[in-house]
Amino acid sequence: MKKVIVIVLWILIIFSTIMLVCVITAEENNLVIDVIDGDTLRLNGGDTVRLLSIDAPEKGYDYYSESREKLAELVKGKQVYLEKDKSERDRYDRLLRYVYVDDVFVNLVMVEEGYAVVKIYDPDVRYEEKLKQAERIARVLEIGVWGKTTENICCTALGCDEQAQFVGSANSNKYHSCCSTFARMISKDNLVCFRSRNEAIIKGYEAGDV
């Protein structure tokens, strides 16, 4: 009888070890194939991941493109490690995770560099203080979403005056954020500067990569 119990215990230990390895593998071996916005990505296995405790601009809002591009720079085409807090998924069936590429804490970088703000929901509060501290510094330094002059700086670098907020090309009917990839592709000879969205629309331009 004792021999049977020992055998059963060994079987349970081996099974538990196998299950643990499977869980760890699922959290580690994930390839990012797409980035939806500055806080959401898609994995090769089909799951969508919502980065925990941060919130980035949605499509159609200022700084959406910059935030999305930054997250893509950090994770797209790379293997990521996913760390769970308390919650498994949100109401949209997205995995709720802290995301790492090697030793880079992606959620934190997005906040530190002003590409996202902190948004904490109980019970997922593991890194609340660390993230809020990073956000306080970003706000003081007026980085990214906290900096009212970000677009002006990008527009000035492109060749516009300091009051410009958007740019377009003389060869296109689209206007773009000055900090976007598309804006940087416009030649100086074709550069058209706008001080507001309304000015661009009045002059016949439509929203492009903004």
N, C-alpha and C positions, 0 to 999 in steps of 0.2 A: 504493500500500500504506500509506504514511504517513497519507494522507488518511482511509483506512478506520479505522486505529488511533485517530486523533484523534476521529473520529465515535463510535466505540465507547466511548472514554473519556468523552466528553461525555454519552453515554446513561447510562453507569454513574453519573456524578456526579449527573445529574438524578434518576435512580431512587433513589439513596441519600438525596438531599435530600427527596424525596417521602416515603420511608419514615420518615425522622427526624421530619418534620412530623406524620405520622400517629401516631408513638409519643408525641410531646410532647402532641398533642391528646388522646390517650387518657388521659394522666396528668393533664391539666388540666381538661377539660370533663366533670366528673363531678358529678351532682346526687345528694345524699343523700336517699333517700326513706324510710328507716327506720333506727332505732337498736335493736339487739337487746339490748345491755348496755353497760357502760361502756368496753368495748374492741373492740366489733364493730358495724359498720354495713353497710347495704345500699345499693347504687347503682342509679340508674335503668336502667343497662345490664344489670342482672341479677347482677352480681358482688357477693360479700360480701367486705368488707375487715376484716382483723384488724389492729388498730393494733400496730405493732412495739414490742417492748421494754417493754411495760407489761402489767399484769394487774389487772383490776377484779373486784369480787365477782360471783359467779354468782347466778342467781335462787335464792332461798331462803336466801341468806346475808345477814348484816347489811351494810347500806350499799349493797345492790344497787340499790334504787330511786333513791337519791340520785345514785349514779354514773351510772346510765343517763339520768336526767333532765339531768344536767350535760352529758353528751356530746350529747344531743339539742339542748340549748340552744346548743351550740357549732356543730353541723354540720347538723342536720335542715332540709331545704328549701333548703340552700345549696350553691353550687358549691365543690368542694374540689380542691386539688392534691395528688396522691399522689407521694411520693418513695420510690423503691425503694432498698434497701440491697443485699444480696447475694442473698437468697432471693426467689423469685418467688411461690410459694404454699406453704401448709402441707398436712398430710395430709388436711384436710377441703376442699381445693381453694379455700381463701380466699386472696385477695391479701394479701400481707404488706407493709404500707406505713407510712411516716410520713405523717401527714395535716396539711394546712394549710388554713386559711380566710383568704385574703388573706395577711397577715404573721403570723398567729397559728399557732404550732406546737402543734397540739391534743394530741399525745402528752405534751408537756412540761407543758401547763396541767393536764391530768388528774392528773399526779404532783404538781405544785406545790401544788395545792389539795386534795390528799389524797383524790382520788376513785379513784386507782389506785396500785399499787405497781410498782416496777421489776422486770422479769423479762427478763434478757438471755440470748439463745441464740446461740451461734456459728453462722454467721459474721457475724450482723447486729449489729455492735457500734459503728456509726458515732457514735451519740450516748450511749454508755454513761456516760461521765463526767458529761456535762451532766445526764442524767436522775438519776443517783445523787446528785449534789449537791443537786438539787431535793428528792429523797426524804429526804435527811439533814435538811434544813431543816424539811420537813413533819413529820418525826418529833419533832424537838426542840420544835416549836410545838404538837404534838399536834393536827394538823389532820386532819379527815375520818376516814379509816379508822384513823389513828394516835391519835385522841383518844377516850379512854374516856368522856369527859363530853359528847360531841356530842349524843347522844340526850337526856341530862338537860337540856341547854341548850334544846333544841327543846321538850321537854315542859314545862319551866318557863315558856317563852314562851307556850305554849298555855293555861296556867293550872293545871298539875299541880304536885305537890310535887317536890322535887329528886331523889327516889329513883325516880320514874316512868321507864319505858323505852318503853312503848307506850300507845296510846290507842284508844278506840272511841267509837261513838255509841250513845246510848240507843235510837235508832231503827234500829239495825242490829245484825247479829251478827258483824261483821267487826272485827278489830283491825288497827291500822296502826302503822308507824314514826312517831314524833313529828315527824320531819323530812320526811315525805312530803307530797305535794300533797294527798292525801285527808285527812290529819290536819288540815291547815290549813283545810279546808272544813267541819269540824265546829263547830257553834255552841257557845258556852260553856255554854248551858243543857243541851245534850245530851252534853257531854264526859264520858267515863268514862276514868279513868286506871288503868294497870296497872303494877306493879313488875317483872313478868316475863311471858314468854310463857305459862308454866304458869298464872299467875294468870288471864290472859285466857281460856285454854282451860277452866279449872275453872269459870269464870263463864259458860261457854256460847258463847264467841266463837271464830270461825275466822280463820285467817290471811287478811288482805286484801292491801293494798299494803304489804308489809314488806321 
